Amino acid sequence: MDYSNLVKNIVLPKGEPAPTKLTSADFYAKPLTRADLEADLEGVNSSIETIQNTRGGSWPTEMLERDFDLLDLAWHEREFRDGNSFAYVIYSNDEKYLGCFYLYGIGYRTPLNEETIDYEVDASWWVTTDACKSGYYEKVYEALQNWLTNDFCFSKIVYSNKVIPSEPQLPRPK
């Protein structure tokens, strides 16, 4: 079957709403909203190369304009509300903006095909250049694995970043 241009929706386990907070020893994450605009704009614009080199994908290609980022955050907020995708903003425990992570249906970032059809969610993340230098890229990945398995109860997750930290290395479908 040809699955090109199709997206498999995220189905939340047990029909429950998406969790709204991830907490770890060093940081926490909450739904990304328009209230995060200034921190997000600064974080993305200061870290374009880091994002491209770790998360990969086609975004961002250039500095974000404030109006564009505001629309993007409103879109993420609506998607979260409607249960279509889930974007979270990551802050250190002392309220420093660290980055974001995203949960999409298979087919949005990772192509939907025979190999990926059984996966439940596509997870990707990025952290600012400073946060990456401080080891948060790996810390977020580790926390995401635990959170998505335990709080969301997903068992088949695609981590679609360009760079996946090692230990533990999970299978990554193409």
C-alpha positions as CSV (number, residue, x, y, z in Angstrom):
1,M,0.0,0.0,0.0
2,D,1.2,3.5,-0.7
3,Y,1.3,5.5,2.5
4,S,3.0,8.6,1.1
5,N,1.4,11.8,2.2
6,L,-0.5,10.1,5.0
7,V,-0.1,10.7,8.7
8,K,-1.0,8.1,11.4
9,N,-2.7,10.0,14.2
10,I,-1.4,9.8,17.8
11,V,-3.8,7.7,19.9
12,L,-3.4,8.5,23.5
13,P,-3.4,5.3,25.7
14,K,-6.6,4.7,27.7
15,G,-8.2,7.8,26.1
16,E,-6.6,10.0,28.6
17,P,-5.4,13.6,28.0
18,A,-1.7,14.1,27.2
19,P,0.5,14.6,30.3
20,T,1.2,18.3,30.8
21,K,4.5,18.1,32.8
22,L,7.7,16.2,32.6
23,T,10.0,16.6,35.5
24,S,13.6,15.5,36.0
25,A,16.4,16.3,38.4
26,D,17.7,19.1,36.2
27,F,14.8,20.4,34.2
28,Y,11.0,20.3,33.5
29,A,8.9,20.5,30.4
30,K,5.4,21.8,29.9
31,P,3.2,22.5,26.9
32,L,4.6,25.1,24.5
33,T,2.4,28.2,24.3
34,R,2.4,31.7,23.0
35,A,3.5,32.8,26.5
36,D,6.9,31.2,25.7
37,L,7.4,33.5,22.7
38,E,10.4,35.6,23.8
39,A,12.4,32.8,25.2
40,D,11.6,30.6,22.2
41,L,12.6,33.2,19.7
42,E,15.9,33.8,21.5
43,G,16.6,30.1,22.0
44,V,15.9,29.1,18.3
45,N,17.7,32.1,16.8
46,S,20.8,31.5,18.9
47,S,20.9,27.8,18.1
48,I,20.0,27.3,14.5
49,E,23.2,25.4,13.6
50,T,22.9,23.2,16.7
51,I,19.3,22.4,15.9
52,Q,20.1,21.5,12.3
53,N,23.0,19.3,13.4
54,T,21.2,17.4,16.2
55,R,17.5,17.4,15.4
56,G,17.8,17.6,11.7
57,G,14.9,18.2,9.4
58,S,14.0,21.3,7.4
59,W,13.5,23.7,10.3
60,P,14.9,26.3,11.0
61,T,16.6,27.5,7.9
62,E,17.0,31.1,9.0
63,M,16.5,33.5,11.9
64,L,12.8,33.5,13.0
65,E,10.8,36.6,12.8
66,R,8.7,37.4,15.9
67,D,5.4,37.3,14.0
68,F,6.2,34.0,12.4
69,D,7.2,32.4,15.7
70,L,4.0,33.7,17.4
71,L,1.9,32.0,14.7
72,D,4.0,28.8,15.0
73,L,3.5,28.8,18.8
74,A,-0.3,29.4,18.4
75,W,-0.3,26.5,15.9
76,H,1.5,24.2,18.4
77,E,-0.9,25.3,21.1
78,R,-4.0,24.5,19.0
79,E,-2.5,21.1,17.9
80,F,-2.0,20.2,21.6
81,R,-5.5,21.3,22.5
82,D,-7.0,19.2,19.7
83,G,-4.8,16.2,20.5
84,N,-3.1,16.1,17.0
85,S,0.5,16.7,18.1
86,F,2.2,17.8,21.3
87,A,4.9,20.4,21.7
88,Y,6.6,21.0,25.0
89,V,9.0,23.7,26.1
90,I,12.0,22.7,28.3
91,Y,13.2,24.9,31.2
92,S,15.9,24.3,33.7
93,N,14.8,24.2,37.3
94,D,16.1,27.8,37.7
95,E,13.8,28.8,34.7
96,K,16.4,29.0,32.0
97,Y,15.0,28.2,28.5
98,L,16.6,25.0,27.2
99,G,14.7,24.0,24.1
100,C,11.7,22.0,23.0
101,F,10.5,18.5,22.2
102,Y,7.7,17.4,19.8
103,L,5.4,14.4,19.5
104,Y,4.0,13.9,16.1
105,G,2.0,11.1,14.3
106,I,4.0,8.8,12.1
107,G,4.2,10.4,8.7
108,Y,4.7,13.9,9.8
109,R,8.5,13.7,10.2
110,T,9.2,10.0,9.7
111,P,7.6,8.6,6.6
112,L,4.7,6.3,7.1
113,N,5.4,3.0,5.4
114,E,5.3,-0.8,6.0
115,E,8.3,-0.5,8.4
116,T,6.9,2.3,10.5
117,I,3.1,1.6,10.4
118,D,3.1,-0.1,13.9
119,Y,4.9,2.8,15.6
120,E,2.7,4.9,17.9
121,V,4.5,8.3,17.9
122,D,7.4,10.2,16.5
123,A,9.5,12.0,19.1
124,S,12.1,14.7,18.4
125,W,13.8,17.4,20.5
126,W,16.4,20.1,20.4
127,V,18.2,22.1,23.0
128,T,20.0,25.5,22.8
129,T,23.7,25.5,22.0
130,D,24.6,26.3,25.6
131,A,22.3,23.6,26.9
132,C,23.8,21.1,24.4
133,K,27.3,22.0,25.7
134,S,26.1,21.3,29.2
135,G,24.8,17.8,28.4
136,Y,21.1,18.5,28.2
137,Y,20.7,17.0,24.8
138,E,21.5,13.6,26.3
139,K,19.5,14.3,29.5
140,V,16.4,15.2,27.6
141,Y,16.6,12.1,25.5
142,E,16.9,9.9,28.6
143,A,14.0,11.6,30.3
144,L,11.9,11.4,27.2
145,Q,12.4,7.7,26.9
146,N,11.2,7.1,30.5
147,W,8.4,9.6,30.3
148,L,6.9,8.4,27.0
149,T,7.0,4.8,28.1
150,N,5.8,5.4,31.7
151,D,3.5,8.4,31.5
152,F,2.2,8.1,28.0
153,C,2.5,4.3,28.0
154,F,3.8,4.2,24.4
155,S,5.7,1.1,23.6
156,K,6.8,1.8,19.9
157,I,8.4,5.2,19.6
158,V,10.4,6.6,16.7
159,Y,13.1,9.0,17.9
160,S,13.6,10.9,14.6
161,N,16.5,13.2,15.5
162,K,19.5,13.2,13.2
163,V,21.7,12.5,16.2
164,I,20.5,9.9,18.7
165,P,22.6,9.7,21.9
166,S,24.1,6.3,22.6
167,E,23.3,4.1,25.5
168,P,20.7,2.9,25.4
169,Q,20.3,2.9,21.6
170,L,16.8,2.1,20.5
171,P,15.9,0.9,17.0
172,R,15.3,3.7,14.5
173,P,13.1,2.8,11.6
174,K,13.6,4.5,8.2
